[in-house]
Amino acid sequence: MPESNTGPVPLALVGCGAIAAAYVQALSRVPTLRLAAVVDPSPAARDAFSTRHALPAFADVAELVARGPAIVAAIVATPPDTHESLSCGLLEAGAHVLCEKPFAPTVAAAERMLATARRCARRLMLASKFRYTPDVTAARHLLDDGVCGDLVLYENVFCSHVDMTSRWNAQAERSGGGVLIDNGCHSVDLARYLLGPIARVQAQFGRRVQPIDVEDTARLLFTSAAGALGSIDLSWSVHKETPAYVRIHGTRGTIEVGWQSSRWKSAGGAWTAFGGGYDKIGAFAAQLANFAGCITGREAAVIGDADALASVVVVDCAYRAAADERWIVVPDDPPLA
């Protein structure tokens, strides 16, 4: 249900972790949203954030609803094991929710979250920043224009050295897994945006380098519904020095989407540069602007309910494929009542 508010939409930020700082920077670029409150169970974290940004702070969603300012929307920027309870509590209190990735640790949790949003007539949107990167959007337009012809091979690399020994992302009970769910959810959403639905997956885990209880390197192979072959390399312990994080090869040409710049070429032709590379805060700001546009009825969601659910379903299939050492067929995008 669109909101009729003509001023900036009052917003609560739930979670004062590292990503909260990026959201504050991005919100400064989005005049349609106004940060009105912060929520975090840690007194030290919420008090420091409250003081730094001159915001009222609350220990939990119940306290926010009972004692806080009226809010229309919220960002859930907490570990995945809390996403269902926090998102559903906010939705039932009448707030629209932008939920950070991974959307949910299980398919069942994701389905319950989306069902709650439909029942409450509120918007629940997955936060998946790469959809809002201008170079990725430009690559999608190039594909729509047929510069690659029929797509044959797709490559995505998200590999860098990150010390995960003291981070919640490497605690399976909090995150739902390791690098496959943490970074792989981005990869899955990116692949689906550029290629369409994923038909089947296979996954393998690499040699574990860090002293953690989850996979720190993974390779996901897939076939798209349209017949393209895809590979996704993910690691917290290996740095693959590649300027392009996505490469798409087709019968007529190639597209590379890079960290600093992007380019495309027809078969046998010269490279043509496009885009300005990856800008994290810019992508966050575009995502927030789209979220605001959706809840005020001014624009359609870039990431819909089916996309949010598929980001969880495909990763779940990949974990089962790794455990069974076989290809797993991914269910078709289910109809969402």
Wavefront OBJ file of the C-alpha trace (Angstrom):
o trace
v 0.000 0.000 0.000
v 1.642 3.309 -1.052
v 2.180 5.953 1.597
v 0.646 9.398 1.092
v 3.382 11.243 3.021
v 4.568 14.163 0.890
v 7.698 14.858 2.956
v 10.705 12.635 3.598
v 9.693 9.186 4.824
v 10.715 8.686 8.500
v 12.950 5.643 8.737
v 14.401 3.486 11.525
v 17.777 1.785 11.207
v 17.801 -1.565 12.995
v 21.377 -2.610 13.698
v 24.402 -0.442 14.474
v 27.096 -2.678 13.007
v 29.679 -1.813 10.370
v 27.159 -1.592 7.540
v 25.139 1.047 9.412
v 27.804 3.663 8.653
v 27.436 3.004 4.931
v 23.682 3.415 5.182
v 24.056 6.747 6.971
v 26.343 8.002 4.202
v 23.919 6.799 1.535
v 20.886 8.315 3.272
v 22.517 11.740 3.059
v 22.054 11.448 -0.725
v 18.375 10.423 -0.567
v 16.102 13.387 0.260
v 12.991 11.196 0.167
v 14.064 9.382 3.355
v 14.784 10.750 6.835
v 16.595 8.737 9.505
v 14.433 9.098 12.612
v 15.557 6.380 15.054
v 18.047 3.594 15.637
v 17.578 0.172 17.237
v 20.249 -2.149 18.642
v 20.266 -4.547 21.613
v 23.787 -3.449 22.598
v 23.646 -0.389 24.911
v 27.175 0.651 23.955
v 26.527 0.371 20.215
v 23.198 2.170 20.195
v 24.318 4.911 22.603
v 27.416 5.644 20.538
v 25.395 5.722 17.324
v 22.656 7.822 18.935
v 25.159 10.368 20.218
v 27.080 10.555 16.949
v 23.972 11.131 14.832
v 21.661 12.848 17.355
v 18.971 10.174 17.076
v 16.683 8.494 19.619
v 17.849 4.944 20.299
v 15.923 1.848 21.369
v 16.840 -1.634 22.542
v 14.388 -3.512 20.348
v 11.521 -3.118 17.886
v 8.892 -3.402 20.633
v 10.418 -0.449 22.476
v 10.642 1.521 19.227
v 6.951 0.929 18.521
v 5.879 1.713 22.078
v 8.047 4.747 22.825
v 9.681 5.903 19.647
v 8.770 8.401 16.942
v 6.289 7.354 14.276
v 8.128 5.580 11.493
v 6.937 4.517 8.061
v 9.878 2.322 7.060
v 12.898 0.508 8.448
v 16.203 -0.970 7.360
v 17.069 -4.316 8.935
v 20.877 -4.457 8.986
v 21.487 -7.302 11.427
v 22.713 -10.926 11.158
v 20.438 -13.247 9.132
v 19.241 -15.290 12.112
v 17.352 -12.186 13.303
v 15.849 -11.157 9.959
v 12.596 -13.059 10.274
v 11.669 -11.895 13.777
v 12.717 -8.291 13.202
v 11.194 -7.934 9.745
v 7.911 -9.547 10.747
v 7.690 -7.426 13.897
v 8.225 -4.248 11.896
v 5.776 -5.286 9.173
v 3.111 -6.101 11.747
v 3.701 -2.678 13.318
v 2.908 -1.098 9.947
v 6.420 -0.373 8.630
v 7.810 -1.142 5.211
v 11.120 -3.025 5.440
v 14.363 -3.074 3.469
v 16.141 -6.228 4.650
v 19.864 -6.702 4.194
v 21.284 -9.776 2.519
v 21.338 -12.717 3.067
v 17.559 -12.301 3.090
v 17.004 -15.325 5.352
v 19.016 -18.370 6.438
v 16.322 -20.813 5.257
v 13.713 -20.998 2.525
v 10.953 -21.495 5.096
v 11.959 -18.301 6.923
v 11.989 -16.329 3.655
v 8.527 -17.605 2.765
v 7.145 -16.639 6.175
v 8.643 -13.141 5.891
v 7.098 -12.546 2.472
v 3.761 -13.971 3.614
v 3.747 -11.550 6.548
v 4.422 -8.622 4.222
v 1.512 -9.614 1.986
v -0.815 -10.088 4.963
v 0.134 -6.680 6.373
v 0.030 -4.974 2.944
v 3.556 -3.658 3.471
v 6.611 -3.698 1.201
v 9.420 -6.091 2.161
v 12.407 -5.631 -0.139
v 15.717 -7.486 -0.337
v 18.768 -5.214 -0.175
v 21.046 -6.379 -3.000
v 23.331 -3.498 -3.937
v 24.762 -4.808 -7.215
v 21.363 -4.445 -8.887
v 21.752 -0.713 -8.325
v 25.257 -0.376 -9.752
v 25.016 1.698 -12.965
v 27.529 -0.516 -14.791
v 25.416 -3.598 -14.051
v 22.291 -1.822 -15.279
v 24.138 -0.748 -18.425
v 25.302 -4.321 -18.991
v 21.711 -5.515 -18.771
v 20.693 -2.941 -21.404
v 23.531 -4.102 -23.667
v 22.320 -7.681 -23.305
v 18.772 -6.572 -24.113
v 20.156 -4.853 -27.218
v 21.700 -8.158 -28.324
v 25.361 -7.142 -28.337
v 26.366 -10.595 -27.048
v 23.916 -12.597 -29.136
v 22.970 -15.924 -27.552
v 24.650 -16.203 -24.150
v 27.075 -19.098 -23.721
v 29.318 -18.521 -20.687
v 28.985 -16.388 -17.544
v 31.714 -15.803 -14.952
v 31.483 -14.022 -11.589
v 34.327 -13.610 -9.089
v 33.953 -12.267 -5.552
v 37.268 -13.303 -3.976
v 39.438 -11.305 -1.573
v 41.357 -11.729 1.670
v 39.081 -10.981 4.642
v 39.828 -12.083 8.208
v 36.607 -13.818 9.276
v 37.814 -15.352 12.520
v 35.848 -12.983 14.756
v 32.919 -12.057 12.500
v 29.332 -13.320 12.769
v 29.302 -14.048 9.018
v 31.469 -17.102 9.747
v 29.190 -18.431 12.501
v 26.777 -20.893 10.898
v 24.143 -20.533 13.619
v 23.936 -16.796 12.885
v 24.599 -16.593 9.148
v 23.280 -19.911 7.863
v 26.647 -20.913 6.391
v 29.878 -19.416 5.139
v 30.998 -17.539 2.051
v 28.461 -19.346 -0.145
v 25.471 -17.757 1.587
v 27.198 -14.524 2.583
v 28.598 -13.496 -0.821
v 26.800 -16.066 -2.935
v 23.418 -14.429 -2.374
v 24.793 -11.347 -4.182
v 26.131 -13.565 -6.957
v 22.840 -15.385 -7.407
v 20.818 -12.182 -7.605
v 23.309 -10.660 -10.036
v 23.250 -13.731 -12.288
v 19.463 -13.874 -12.293
v 19.253 -10.175 -13.152
v 21.620 -10.535 -16.113
v 20.731 -14.027 -17.378
v 17.264 -14.822 -16.079
v 16.235 -17.758 -13.864
v 18.758 -20.408 -12.828
v 17.747 -23.950 -13.757
v 20.236 -26.146 -11.883
v 23.290 -25.794 -9.664
v 26.335 -27.645 -8.413
v 28.712 -26.444 -5.690
v 32.055 -27.388 -4.185
v 33.958 -26.067 -1.180
v 37.686 -25.376 -1.375
v 40.501 -26.047 1.062
v 39.620 -24.281 4.310
v 42.340 -21.734 5.052
v 40.995 -19.804 8.031
v 40.294 -21.422 11.440
v 36.516 -21.112 11.112
v 33.723 -23.683 11.099
v 32.253 -22.771 7.695
v 33.470 -22.760 4.113
v 35.770 -19.856 3.240
v 36.082 -20.714 -0.462
v 33.366 -22.054 -2.752
v 32.687 -22.560 -6.435
v 29.110 -22.578 -7.699
v 28.360 -23.858 -11.197
v 24.977 -23.350 -12.802
v 22.944 -23.568 -15.972
v 20.489 -20.790 -16.679
v 16.988 -21.562 -17.868
v 18.019 -20.114 -21.245
v 20.965 -22.502 -21.508
v 23.999 -20.400 -20.524
v 26.722 -22.041 -18.424
v 27.783 -20.117 -15.342
v 30.600 -20.216 -12.803
v 30.812 -18.242 -9.560
v 34.011 -18.175 -7.480
v 33.708 -16.985 -3.887
v 36.413 -16.675 -1.254
v 37.402 -14.884 1.919
v 40.883 -16.459 1.767
v 42.008 -16.170 -1.873
v 42.348 -12.964 -3.840
v 41.783 -13.469 -7.559
v 43.254 -10.327 -9.078
v 40.796 -9.628 -11.851
v 39.612 -6.180 -12.926
v 36.194 -7.548 -13.934
v 33.886 -9.223 -11.443
v 31.466 -10.306 -14.177
v 32.241 -11.576 -17.683
v 29.520 -12.581 -20.132
v 30.420 -14.360 -23.371
v 27.954 -14.870 -26.197
v 27.844 -15.829 -29.849
v 28.256 -12.223 -30.960
v 30.317 -10.547 -28.254
v 31.556 -10.151 -24.682
v 30.726 -7.851 -21.771
v 32.992 -7.228 -18.773
v 31.688 -5.453 -15.660
v 34.610 -4.181 -13.585
v 35.526 -2.585 -10.283
v 37.069 0.491 -11.906
v 35.414 0.507 -15.345
v 33.503 -1.760 -17.706
v 33.677 -2.598 -21.398
v 32.158 -4.603 -24.217
v 33.184 -5.814 -27.640
v 31.659 -7.583 -30.587
v 33.342 -10.768 -31.814
v 36.473 -9.687 -33.660
v 35.892 -6.023 -32.805
v 37.541 -3.501 -30.507
v 36.656 -2.862 -26.878
v 34.227 -0.054 -26.044
v 34.383 1.327 -22.502
v 31.280 2.166 -20.484
v 30.415 3.061 -16.907
v 32.485 4.323 -14.026
v 33.057 1.177 -11.990
v 31.704 0.165 -8.606
v 30.582 2.773 -6.042
v 29.248 1.117 -2.882
v 27.674 4.230 -1.356
v 26.187 5.228 -4.701
v 24.631 1.778 -5.061
v 23.224 1.964 -1.522
v 21.763 5.393 -2.250
v 20.104 4.213 -5.473
v 18.685 1.212 -3.621
v 17.285 3.422 -0.868
v 15.788 5.823 -3.409
v 14.062 2.903 -5.148
v 12.762 1.637 -1.789
v 11.351 5.095 -1.025
v 9.830 5.311 -4.497
v 8.131 1.953 -4.033
v 6.550 2.693 -0.674
v 5.271 6.062 -1.894
v 3.911 4.574 -5.110
v 6.156 6.571 -7.435
v 8.080 3.671 -8.977
v 8.241 -0.096 -9.249
v 10.610 -2.220 -7.196
v 13.857 -3.159 -8.925
v 13.979 -6.246 -6.687
v 10.647 -8.014 -6.248
v 9.373 -10.736 -3.936
v 10.308 -13.503 -6.376
v 13.874 -12.183 -6.538
v 14.180 -12.133 -2.746
v 12.909 -15.684 -2.418
v 15.036 -16.971 -5.311
v 18.202 -15.592 -3.690
v 17.529 -17.962 -0.791
v 16.242 -20.917 -2.832
v 19.231 -21.074 -5.191
v 21.757 -20.864 -2.343
v 19.853 -23.576 -0.468
v 20.002 -25.772 -3.568
v 23.750 -25.097 -3.851
v 24.369 -26.231 -0.272
v 22.404 -29.425 -0.946
v 24.332 -29.955 -4.155
v 27.648 -29.638 -2.299
v 26.514 -32.083 0.384
v 25.226 -34.632 -2.148
v 28.019 -34.066 -4.701
v 25.554 -33.779 -7.564
v 23.604 -31.307 -9.668
v 20.380 -30.035 -8.096
v 17.435 -28.771 -10.125
v 16.282 -25.355 -8.909
v 12.485 -25.048 -8.566
v 10.804 -22.569 -10.895
v 10.079 -19.178 -9.365
v 6.928 -19.935 -7.322
v 3.787 -17.838 -7.696
v 3.486 -15.499 -4.707
v -0.107 -15.161 -3.548
l 1 2 3 4 5 6 7 8 9 10 11 12 13 14 15 16 17 18 19 20 21 22 23 24 25 26 27 28 29 30 31 32 33 34 35 36 37 38 39 40 41 42 43 44 45 46 47 48 49 50 51 52 53 54 55 56 57 58 59 60 61 62 63 64 65 66 67 68 69 70 71 72 73 74 75 76 77 78 79 80 81 82 83 84 85 86 87 88 89 90 91 92 93 94 95 96 97 98 99 100 101 102 103 104 105 106 107 108 109 110 111 112 113 114 115 116 117 118 119 120 121 122 123 124 125 126 127 128 129 130 131 132 133 134 135 136 137 138 139 140 141 142 143 144 145 146 147 148 149 150 151 152 153 154 155 156 157 158 159 160 161 162 163 164 165 166 167 168 169 170 171 172 173 174 175 176 177 178 179 180 181 182 183 184 185 186 187 188 189 190 191 192 193 194 195 196 197 198 199 200 201 202 203 204 205 206 207 208 209 210 211 212 213 214 215 216 217 218 219 220 221 222 223 224 225 226 227 228 229 230 231 232 233 234 235 236 237 238 239 240 241 242 243 244 245 246 247 248 249 250 251 252 253 254 255 256 257 258 259 260 261 262 263 264 265 266 267 268 269 270 271 272 273 274 275 276 277 278 279 280 281 282 283 284 285 286 287 288 289 290 291 292 293 294 295 296 297 298 299 300 301 302 303 304 305 306 307 308 309 310 311 312 313 314 315 316 317 318 319 320 321 322 323 324 325 326 327 328 329 330 331 332 333 334 335 336 337
